Amino acid sequence: MDLKQEQATKQLYDLTHAAELGSTFEQFATDPVAELQRIGQYDAMQMIRAGYRPLLPGQVRLRQQLEARWAAEGHSVIRRGDASACVASRMTIAA
């Protein structure tokens, strides 16, 4: 990973509150898409592209609780958000 890619990855890591959600920078840098999925920020890139900031950690945890409850009640939980295209290109994110 070159310096520009590392800076963009670090910016995304910080913006998504990945450390507060249980990710290390090393894990995140290895596979940002998988880490965004794992920590519950699967739609972060869509939010950023739309001009919004990703969810705060409390919002992520609440969403995870609601999704778990919905699934337990037999509802389909559809997670919409494809971070792979933006993360793969290592876009620079304007915060």
FENZI-V654255 format. One record per residue. N is the residue number from 1. RES is the residue in one letter. SS is DSSP state (h for helix, s for strand, l for the rest). PSI is psi in radians with two decimals (none if undefined). D_LAST is the distance of its C-alpha to the last C-alpha in Angstrom with 2 decimals. Layout:
BEGIN
N_RES_SS_PSI_D_LAST, N_RES_SS_PSI_D_LAST
END
This chain:
BEGIN
1_M_l_2.19_21.89, 2_D_l_3.05_21.19, 3_L_h_-0.72_18.88, 4_K_h_-0.75_16.21, 5_Q_h_-0.73_16.35, 6_E_h_-0.70_16.35, 7_Q_h_-0.75_13.22, 8_A_h_-0.70_11.33, 9_T_h_-0.74_13.17, 10_K_h_-0.70_12.43, 11_Q_h_-0.77_8.64, 12_L_h_-0.72_9.42, 13_Y_h_-0.82_12.13, 14_D_h_-0.78_10.30, 15_L_h_-0.54_7.69, 16_T_l_0.06_10.94, 17_H_l_0.61_13.04, 18_A_l_-0.66_15.45, 19_A_l_-0.74_17.51, 20_E_l_-0.38_18.21, 21_L_l_0.14_19.28, 22_G_l_0.33_21.72, 23_S_l_2.48_20.34, 24_T_l_2.79_20.78, 25_F_h_-0.61_18.68, 26_E_h_-0.77_21.89, 27_Q_h_-0.80_22.26, 28_F_h_-0.79_18.72, 29_A_h_-0.54_19.07, 30_T_h_-0.77_22.49, 31_D_l_1.43_21.54, 32_P_h_-0.68_17.93, 33_V_h_-0.83_19.19, 34_A_h_-0.69_22.00, 35_E_h_-0.70_20.00, 36_L_h_-0.71_17.55, 37_Q_h_-0.85_20.82, 38_R_h_-0.69_22.58, 39_I_l_0.00_20.17, 40_G_l_0.22_19.80, 41_Q_l_0.68_16.29, 42_Y_l_-0.35_18.00, 43_D_l_0.27_16.09, 44_A_h_-0.73_12.51, 45_M_h_-0.64_12.07, 46_Q_h_-0.73_13.77, 47_M_h_-0.77_11.59, 48_I_h_-0.79_8.37, 49_R_h_-0.55_10.74, 50_A_l_-0.03_12.00, 51_G_l_0.22_8.94, 52_Y_l_2.87_8.94, 53_R_l_2.66_7.66, 54_P_l_2.90_10.34, 55_L_l_2.61_13.46, 56_L_l_2.78_14.24, 57_P_h_-0.72_17.16, 58_G_h_-0.63_19.74, 59_Q_h_-0.68_18.78, 60_V_h_-0.81_19.05, 61_R_h_-0.70_22.40, 62_L_h_-0.78_23.66, 63_R_h_-0.73_22.94, 64_Q_h_-0.71_24.76, 65_Q_h_-0.78_27.65, 66_L_h_-0.75_27.95, 67_E_h_-0.71_27.90, 68_A_h_-0.72_30.56, 69_R_h_-0.79_32.63, 70_W_h_-0.78_32.50, 71_A_h_-0.70_33.55, 72_A_h_-0.49_36.31, 73_E_l_0.02_37.58, 74_G_l_0.12_37.92, 75_H_l_2.61_35.07, 76_S_l_2.32_33.08, 77_V_l_1.99_29.47, 78_I_l_2.09_27.45, 79_R_l_1.95_24.01, 80_R_l_2.21_22.14, 81_G_l_2.08_19.16, 82_D_l_1.67_19.35, 83_A_l_-0.27_16.71, 84_S_h_-0.71_19.22, 85_A_h_-0.77_18.77, 86_C_h_-0.73_15.09, 87_V_h_-0.66_15.43, 88_A_h_-0.60_18.71, 89_S_h_-0.11_17.42, 90_R_l_0.88_14.71, 91_M_l_2.58_12.14, 92_T_l_2.30_9.45, 93_I_l_2.18_6.09, 94_A_l_2.00_3.78, 95_A_l_none_0.00
END
